[in-house]
Amino acid sequence: MIQVKSINTPTVFVIFGITGDLSRRKLLPALFDLHQKGFLPTTFRIIGIGRSTYTDEAFRAYVHDVIAEKHGHNVDTKAFVSCIHYQRGDFTDAHAYRDIAQRLIAIDDTIGQCTNKLFYLAIAPVHYKGVLINLAHSGLTIPCSSDTGWTRVLIEKPFGSNITTAAELDVLLGRLFREEQIFRIDHYLAKETIQNILTFRFSNTLFEPTWNARYIERIEMTLAEQIDVGTRGAFYDGIGALRDVGQNHMLQTIATLMMDHPGTLDAAAIRRERTAILERMAIRLPLTENVVRAQYDGYRNVDGVAPDSQTETFFRITFEVNAQRWRGVPITITSGKALACKYTEVKVFFAEAVPCFCAHTHKEHRHQNIITFRIQPHEGIDMTFFAKRPGLGGDIEPRQFSFDYRETYNISEPDAYEKVLFDCIRGDQTLFASTAEVMATWRFVTPILEAWHALPLHIYASGSTPEEIITHNVRKH
Ligand code: BG6
């Protein structure tokens, strides 16, 4: 995971859904930035597949505008866009794959080599099955030579919508591709601040001895978003916050925080330890006391949302990890859209020292160390500790050690999608979810999804904080 060796074999990126939101906001800017930094193979091509009509020239102008949104209109994109081709095609139609195959053969002929092929499914999940079958049946994913030219498939979450559909998708993937060809993206795993949780834990001797139920009282993660569902109503309705960010981003972050030492930096070892935590997650009962679901006022008026929708845009869940090391430690995950502000953080609350050298003058402070991983924005780590106030009295007060990425490094960290694409080219699966991880998260989440319709769906005003939602709606019941 740590060596940063790039691979320089000519590579073709085939992106299904090139004119969609994900490609515009994330993929094209990430590919451009990788190219600028010299992290793409020297020879590469991008074939964008979409339903709209574009010539290569018109599409290159579109890509320039997309890049200019991030880097300004004077940005020089000439070298980058000259490697982009557009292929009009309906990816549900088997014939489209013949056209793609011809384009790929032509590109390999021009380059004079059997190139690597990376197929990115930046499309709505309803199309996954059709595209995967067509890809496999068309022979496109068979390498063009026995010793060069790998083929890999990148697929975005959600991987299914419950344990049954996830298992179906998995069986299909397993039938069509080998595990080392499949890269299931969870962009949270690729965030610099999440990767740093592992470094923080395993590259320092200070924390690991106390990283257990004896010293840690509770863990809380919040993923708060200020944006509402915007134009994504049709996708989001029926999915909801727990499937959208809970089942994947949040559980994977918690697994990273709680996993045992993997022994090596090997992808398989790290994924195995994350899986061991994910498989032991268990909801606290009764559900009524450990699960909250809510919806922001106005959600039902969004385009594509049912007028009587019961989809949650906010949830809070408290659970445990049934492992000796973590027995009895409550873990709370909270997420919502249309909240007061955007931030993601994980807080680890330590137990009070026993016996405690505690001051009684500061009743408002529990004598508790807290480590806060600020995932975004204001990326960093804070540690609350207690110090004696200078003077003749015995006042003890909370103070903070803080580490701030931006102040320290004065550079913006790479976008998670740069990391995702870079690791896929290198074939490093550490930061991608394995079959076992995906199935474990669905095993945990599916019973909650099935049972929580019996719980009230609270309505909250846009711009609320998570605490306001809990206090106004839940505690008063
Ligand atoms: C995506 C969800 O996976 O993650 C979005 O589909 C959500 O609804 C996004 O907004 C949050 O990611 P980030 O990186 O902005 O915290």
Residues whose N, C-alpha, C, O or C-beta is under 5 A from the ligand:
A	BS01	BG6	D244
